[in-house]
């Protein structure tokens, strides 16, 4: 069985989960579920980033110890992912013992290989980014451009990692697909930005802190703790057993894709592979960064009061629709703007009007004309073939290429095709004139809707099963779906056996009133 290892960033515990974190995590879950359907043995990792100055400051402000804050917030993340039906395989916390051990093993290895040295350093540091900035990184007011806060001056003797010696290697690895250690940095525009920056040259980086106790002690000098970003990146190998489960580690590493937003692409495409190379570990295969979104044109922030939480999303749209909407409203890659209004609008068009309407009208007709059962039928079902053709063309590639809005578009085309076919057939007229043709048409509607259920599973895992039952399809949904993807053959007698009773009808996507704010 082929393996697939996909990761989200590990989220800082100074903030509670919001739609930004959910965006990346839902996307990762969709790819992971899709790959599982394609027969891959998938490991999907997420977790929380719990060390560093930012966490200490935030805990102090809340009158808690860092550990208390970490325990509380990492639990909130787990609850949010449960709520959104995120089927992760591992949840790593950087305060986990196996993680701390791995960080010490790796830093010791780098030290033994003389890739780490001590140096006095003075520089500007943004605690919110947890990174050093140079004068030219600051905005016109002398603040960090991302956080609009002035950096602090950081002056101490630290350990440095010889990042600069990896400069040429990294350029070739990212640029040259023939390089056996090629890292695909996507999308292309961002890869070019990374390459541009790499061509300006790399400086060595400080990888420890002398005056920060909330961190992992360096094994060769326990008076210093490991820099939070070095600590955090190592999660991708500690979680799959680098220090305690060699078999699992060897099975899944290297990661197939690290997913994140553009803010942290540099750490993942430059610093992380350099650490891996330094420690003689193969590098990851690819890194995909998506854009940042604003809410109603503004940066999401507690002060503005426009933060959308997973709970609010789910209360408004339900779990499965939230998953679908979050990743399909704007293209995954560039920056974009979202709002509850825009999400509601898409909900009504795609889900209430198109998919919801298909299910409710076919169920009502089955009830009216065939006692809620799949009618007896023999003949050619070209509708399902046409629906299959639409879905087989580009839907899977769109998911694997992180183009979720594109996958959703293809999916909507397939549903529209069935709805149009119903209009053309006019079953309500056939009921009076040609009941044999009526049965044939109805059978095709259910068959094609069952196929729709198979394809929508990664986006809407729970409703997909309901749609399957409402289409009168039977058998183990998961294994039938996997079999379908393995041979792309619709079973000879269809998914929906003749005479089978349809599942109990319920309105899946009630329309949402959208009023202008
Ligand atoms: N702890 C680091 C990551 C370490 S990974 C080894 C970190 N954490 S974070 O909590 O700030 O999460 C950043 C990530 O959250 C982004 O890369 C992105 O995946 C997601 N997003 C947070 N806000 C977002 C938006 N407004 N828009 C899109 N994604 C957002 O950085």
Boltz pocket constraint, residues with backbone or C-beta under 6 A from the ligand:
constraints:
  - pocket:
      binder: B
      contacts: [[A, 8], [A, 9], [A, 10], [A, 11], [A, 12], [A, 15], [A, 19], [A, 20], [A, 21], [A, 23], [A, 24], [A, 49], [A, 229], [A, 232], [A, 233], [A, 235], [A, 259], [A, 260], [A, 261], [A, 262], [A, 263], [A, 264], [A, 291], [A, 292], [A, 293], [A, 294], [A, 300]]
      max_distance: 6.0
